[in-house]
């Protein structure tokens, strides 16, 4: 049996679903310890995901996709909004 195949788009979608699931726990739990644990996981995964996009995905989009620079600039602006306190 060969290993499952995946592409970058599938990985990104999976990351988004995982981060979203952490957020849902954060806003729905009444357990302070659980909320803190999921806030920490949410923060770590969001940071890891964003850095990965910026270091790997965006340069490829800029190089190979028509109007890629404009698209990545938009995403970078969205990431910056999330970073701001």
Secondary structure by P-SEA (a helix, b strand, c coil): cccccccaaaaaaaaaaaaaaaaaaaaccccaaaaaaaaaaaaaaaaaaaaaaacccaaaaaccccaaaaaaaaaaaaaaaaacc
